[in-house]
């Protein structure tokens, strides 16, 4: 029961997170997250889909993390790597996303995408079944080098951004403020969801304990 709840919340979070990515990509000329700059750049230069490149890069990051520190790799990490890419492609191939207008309304679409990503990321991480491939990758490097995670994140995302830019990925204003908007939303959602999940789990365990004692 408890694991079913956690996996359901994880799946919901991944779906919301992927929707945020796809929404932002729809107005990519305003700039997207550094990792998505790389995915879009690879898509435009090499082919395959954006979601496919998300999966390929995620798998590579999992392999590196596994070599450096297996503790950050859990089954949810593998599901995250596959499902985010699949959902991103699904959303981009359907007509449910807002249409780019190249007017001021695109700014609201972009901000909505960033907020949705923050909420979704907070939800699936709160489920506690495994961190995302990128987070696990940066945490494992941080531990290996005994360096602050903030510094590792800046170096990693800057490197990814440069690679994506060289491949012709969409870099603009929102690329540089993406994290500043998304991170606080992620943190708030994560804390609230984790509190709720832990509270529900405690009540379920207490109920099971009472039933066994009856």
N, C-alpha and C positions, 0 to 999 in steps of 0.2 A: 504493500500500500504506500509506504513512505517513498520507496524508490520509484514507483509509478508516478507519484506526485512530482518528484524532482525531475524525472525525465520529461514529463509533460510540460513543466515550466521551462526546461531547457529548450525543448523544441519550439515552444511559443516565442521564447527570446530570440532564437536563431532566425525564425521567420520574420520577426519585427526588425532585427538587426539588418538582415538582407534587404528588406524593403527600404530601409534608410539608405543603404549603399546604392541601390538601384535608382532611388529618387534623386540622389545627388548626381549620379552619373548622367541622368537625363538632361541636367543643366551643367554639364561638365565644363563648358567654356568659362564658367565662373571660377573654376579650380576645384579639385577634389582632394581627398586625403592622400598623402604620399604613397601609401600602398596601392591605392586605386589608380594613381597616376602611372605606376609601373604596370598594373594589369591592363589598363587602357592602351598604354604605349606598346606593350607586347602584342595586344590584339590587333592594333593598327599596322604594326610592322611585320608580324609573323603570321597572323591568322588565328584560328581557333576562336573560341568565345571568351568574353571577359570572365565569366564564371569558371571556365576551364582553366584559365591562367591563375585564377584565385586558388583553385584546387591544387594545381601543379606546384605553385610557390608554397602553399601551406604544407604540402607533403614534404617538400625539401626542408622546410623549417623544422618540421617534426623530426626528421632524420637527424638533423644537426643537434637539436635539443636532446634527442635520445642518446646521442654520443656524449654530449657534455654533461647532462644531468637528467636521468630518467624520472626523477621525482615530479617533474612538471608535466609529464605525459600520462594522461589517463584516457579511458575509452571515449569520454566526451570530447577530448581533443581531436580524435580521429573523425568522429561524427561531425564535429564543427568544420573540419577541413573540407569534407565532402558536401555537407548540406548547404553551407553558405554559398558555395559556388553554384550549386544546382538551383537554389532559390533565386539568386541574383539573375541567372539566365532566364528562369521562368518569368520573373517580374518584367525583365527587359523585353521578352518576346510577347508579352500580353499587352492589352490596351488599357490596363488599369492605372498606369502611372500618368501624372500630369504631363501635358505637352509643352515643350519648349516654345516660348513666344519671343524671346530676345527682347523682352521689356522688363520693367522693374518688378513685375510679378515673379520672374524667375528667381529673384533674390529670396522671396518667401518660400519658394519651392526648395531652394538649396538649404535654407535655415531649417525647414521642416524635415528634410532628409537627415541633417546633422542631429537634430533633436531625436528623431526616430532611432537613429543608430545608437545614440547614447542610452536611450531607454532600453532598447533591445539588448545591447551589450551588458547593461546592468542586470537585466533579468536572467539571461542565460548563465552569466557568471555566478549569480546568487544561487543557482540551482546546485552548485557544488559537485558537478559530475566531470569537470575538467576545464581548464582554461583554454583560451583560443591558441592556435599555433603560434601566432605572432607574440602574444604575451609570454607564452612558455619559452619561446626562443630568446626573448630579451631578458627574461628572468634567469635563464640558465647561463647566459653570457655574463650577466651581472654577478652571479655567484662564482663563476669560474675565474673572473678577473678581479673579484672583490671590489667592484666599482659600483657607485650609486646607480640605481635603476633609472633615475631621471636622466643622468648623463648618457647611459647606454641607449635609452629611448631616443634622445636627441641625435646621437651619432648614427644610430640605425636608420631612423626615418629620414635624416638628411641624406644619407647614402642612397637610400631607396628613391628619394625624390630626384636626386641627380641622375640616377640611372633611368628613371621614368622620363625625365626631361630630355635626355639624350635620345630616347626612343620616340620622342614627339608626344609624350603624354600631356594631358591638360593641366597646366600649372597657371594659376592666377591668384587673385586676392584671397579667396576662401581657402586655398591650400595652406596658407600661412596662419590662418586663425581657426582652422578646423578643430584642432585639439583643444584650444582655449574654450570653445563653445561646448564641445562634446564631453570633455573630461568631467566638469562639475555635474552634468546631467547623469553621466554614467555613475559617478560616485554616489549621488543622492539615491538614484534608483537601486543601485546595488545594496546599499545599506538598508533601505526600506524593505526591499524584497527579501533580503537575507533574514531580517528580523521577523518578517511574517512567516517565512518558511520554517525557521527554527521554532517559532511559537506553535505553529500547527503541528510540527513533528513532535514537540514535547507533549502536546495534548494527546496525540495519537498513541505515543508510547505509554502515557499514563493510563489511557483507556485500555490498552492491551494488558497492562500490568494488573488493572482492576479485574479484567475479565478472567485472567489466569488465576487470580487469587480467589475468585468467587467459587 
